[in-house]
């Protein structure tokens, strides 16, 4: 059985550590080497591999230092993004084996042009593509790409745990509750998130079933969301609704 540990970094990043029962581990998006090294040394762990979702500095800056300490560590990441020390480039449909579990690589462009996610063992490591109650900003890709990327993730089973890379849930909920004011699932989730954050507890992982009930960017087929953006676009398609919603969030 795989165990997941969060390693907080910077202001609101999460570096995810995937451990097995034999003191071996993999880390996902290590922007800060010092935070990872501290856990590796405290728990006497061996770092087998690093998984990268995309090339932004807060996801890759720890790679070189970790590689200096653990020279046999594999660096796995999107093969069309500038990932330092990459040893295994991956793209949509590839598989990565972690401690006997197969993780599928899903291309999720939008936030960056080559962004990927990894899903296996009912766990999704999605970087900055999908957040709880939100999604990443579109920096390099197109709104169309981002919409279709999120649709891929929404097709995963409801029980899939969502391990995103930032603690953005509270801020995302502020927008979601404006975009869909009468959603009772959102209102209950806000209460739960407020309780967790007051105790200093992470809101991540979420799960895909919850996200489909509360995340406005996964609900662009709903009349409530379409109505909220009706004064911002004449395109009533699900894609048009998403584009208007994402632009609104950028200004929020």
C-alpha positions in Angstrom: 0.0 0.0 0.0 1.3 3.4 -0.9 1.4 6.1 1.7 1.2 9.8 0.9 2.9 12.6 2.9 2.6 16.3 2.3 5.7 18.5 2.6 4.7 22.1 2.8 7.0 24.5 0.9 7.2 28.3 0.3 3.9 30.1 1.1 1.3 27.6 0.0 3.0 24.8 -2.0 2.7 21.1 -1.3 5.4 18.7 -2.4 3.9 15.2 -2.3 5.9 12.2 -1.1 4.8 8.7 -2.1 6.3 6.1 0.2 6.2 2.3 0.3 6.8 0.0 3.3 10.5 -0.5 2.6 11.7 3.1 3.2 11.7 4.0 -0.5 9.9 7.0 -1.8 9.1 9.3 -4.7 8.5 13.0 -4.6 6.3 15.1 -6.8 7.2 18.6 -7.9 10.0 19.4 -5.4 10.4 23.1 -5.7 12.3 23.3 -2.4 15.1 20.7 -1.9 15.7 21.6 1.8 12.2 20.7 2.8 12.5 17.3 1.1 16.0 16.5 2.4 14.8 17.2 6.0 12.1 14.5 5.7 14.3 12.1 3.9 17.0 12.3 6.6 14.6 12.3 9.5 12.8 9.2 8.2 15.9 7.4 6.7 14.2 7.2 3.3 15.7 6.4 -0.1 14.6 8.7 -2.9 14.0 6.5 -6.0 12.4 9.1 -8.4 11.1 12.6 -8.8 7.9 13.2 -10.8 7.4 16.6 -12.4 4.1 17.9 -13.7 5.4 21.1 -15.3 8.4 23.4 -15.5 7.5 26.3 -13.2 10.3 27.2 -10.7 8.3 26.3 -7.6 7.9 22.8 -8.9 11.5 22.1 -10.2 14.0 24.2 -8.3 14.9 21.4 -5.9 15.8 18.8 -8.5 19.5 19.6 -8.9 20.2 19.6 -5.1 18.2 16.4 -4.6 20.1 14.7 -7.4 23.4 15.8 -5.8 22.5 13.8 -2.7 20.7 10.9 -4.4 22.6 10.3 -7.7 20.6 7.3 -8.8 17.3 9.1 -8.6 15.2 9.1 -11.8 13.8 12.4 -13.0 10.4 11.8 -14.7 8.6 14.7 -16.4 6.9 16.0 -19.6 9.3 15.5 -22.5 8.5 18.8 -24.2 9.2 21.1 -21.2 12.6 22.2 -19.9 13.0 19.9 -16.9 16.5 19.9 -15.5 18.2 16.5 -15.4 15.3 14.7 -17.0 16.0 11.0 -17.3 12.5 9.8 -18.5 10.4 12.0 -20.7 6.7 11.2 -20.7 3.6 12.1 -22.7 -0.1 11.4 -22.8 -0.8 7.7 -22.4 2.6 6.6 -21.0 2.8 4.7 -17.8 5.1 5.0 -14.9 5.5 2.2 -12.4 5.9 3.2 -8.7 6.4 0.4 -6.2 4.3 -2.1 -8.2 1.5 0.4 -9.0 1.1 1.7 -12.5 0.5 5.4 -12.9 -1.0 6.7 -16.1 0.3 9.9 -17.6 -2.4 12.3 -18.7 -1.6 15.4 -20.8 -3.3 18.4 -19.3 -2.0 21.5 -21.2 -3.3 24.9 -20.3 -1.5 26.2 -17.3 1.7 25.3 -19.3 1.9 23.9 -22.8 3.3 20.5 -21.7 1.7 20.1 -18.3 1.0 16.4 -17.3 -0.7 14.7 -14.4 -0.1 11.2 -13.0 -3.0 8.9 -11.9 -2.8 5.5 -10.3 -3.8 3.7 -7.1 -6.9 5.9 -7.0 -4.6 9.0 -6.6 -4.2 11.9 -9.0 -1.2 14.2 -8.8 -2.2 17.1 -11.0 0.2 20.0 -10.2 -1.4 23.3 -11.1 -4.0 22.0 -13.5 -6.9 21.4 -11.1 -7.2 22.8 -7.6 -9.9 22.2 -5.0 -12.8 24.5 -6.1 -10.6 25.9 -8.8 -8.2 25.4 -11.6 -4.8 26.9 -12.7 -4.3 30.1 -14.6 -3.7 29.8 -18.3 -0.2 31.0 -18.9 1.0 29.1 -22.0 -1.9 27.0 -23.4 -5.3 28.1 -24.6 -8.6 28.2 -22.9 -9.8 25.3 -25.2 -6.8 23.2 -24.0 -7.5 23.9 -20.4 -11.2 23.1 -20.7 -10.5 19.8 -22.4 -7.8 19.0 -19.8 -10.2 19.5 -17.0 -12.8 17.3 -18.8 -10.2 14.5 -18.9 -9.7 14.8 -15.1 -13.4 15.0 -14.4 -13.9 11.7 -16.2 -11.8 9.9 -13.5 -13.7 7.9 -10.9 -15.4 9.9 -8.1 -13.2 8.2 -5.4 -10.0 9.4 -7.1 -8.1 11.5 -4.5 -6.9 14.8 -5.9 -3.4 15.9 -4.8 -2.9 19.3 -6.2 0.2 21.4 -5.6 -1.2 24.5 -3.7 -3.4 25.3 -0.7 -5.7 27.6 -2.6 -9.0 26.2 -1.4 -10.1 29.1 0.7 -9.5 31.7 -2.0 -11.0 29.5 -4.6 -14.2 29.1 -2.6 -14.6 32.8 -2.3 -15.0 32.9 -6.1 -17.0 29.7 -6.4 -19.6 30.9 -3.9 -20.1 34.0 -6.1 -20.3 32.0 -9.3 -22.8 29.5 -7.8 -24.4 31.1 -4.8 -27.1 28.5 -4.2 -25.0 25.4 -4.4 -25.6 23.6 -1.0 -22.5 21.4 -1.5 -20.4 24.5 -1.8 -21.9 26.0 1.4 -21.2 22.9 3.4 -17.7 22.6 1.9 -16.9 26.2 2.9 -17.8 25.3 6.5 -15.6 22.2 6.5 -12.7 24.1 4.9 -13.0 27.0 7.4 -12.9 24.4 10.3 -9.8 22.7 8.8 -7.9 25.9 8.1 -8.6 27.3 11.6 -6.8 24.2 13.0 -4.0 24.5 10.5 -5.0 21.4 8.7 -4.6 20.9 4.9 -7.7 20.8 2.7 -5.8 18.5 0.3 -6.4 15.8 -0.9 -9.8 16.5 -2.2 -11.6 13.9 -4.3 -13.1 13.9 -7.8 -16.6 13.3 -6.6 -16.5 16.4 -4.4 -14.9 18.5 -7.1 -17.7 17.7 -9.5 -20.2 18.9 -7.0 -18.4 22.1 -5.9 -15.8 23.2 -8.5 -17.3 25.7 -10.9 -14.7 24.9 -13.6 -16.0 21.4 -13.7 -19.6 22.5 -13.8 -19.8 24.6 -17.0 -22.6 22.3 -18.2 -24.8 23.4 -15.3 -27.5 26.1 -15.9 -26.5 27.8 -12.6 -23.0 28.5 -13.9 -24.2 29.5 -17.4 -26.6 32.0 -15.8 -23.8 33.5 -13.7 -21.7 34.3 -16.8 -24.6 35.2 -19.1 -23.7 38.9 -18.9 -20.1 38.1 -19.9 -20.5 36.0 -23.0 -23.0 35.3 -25.8 -21.5 31.8 -26.2 -23.7 29.5 -24.2 -21.8 26.4 -25.0 -19.9 24.6 -22.1 -16.6 25.8 -23.6 -17.9 29.4 -23.9 -19.1 29.2 -20.3 -15.7 28.0 -19.2 -13.8 30.8 -21.0 -16.0 33.4 -19.5 -15.7 31.9 -16.1 -11.9 31.7 -16.3 -11.7 35.3 -17.4 -13.9 36.4 -14.6 -11.7 34.5 -12.1 -8.6 36.2 -13.5 -10.2 39.6 -12.6 -11.7 38.5 -9.2 
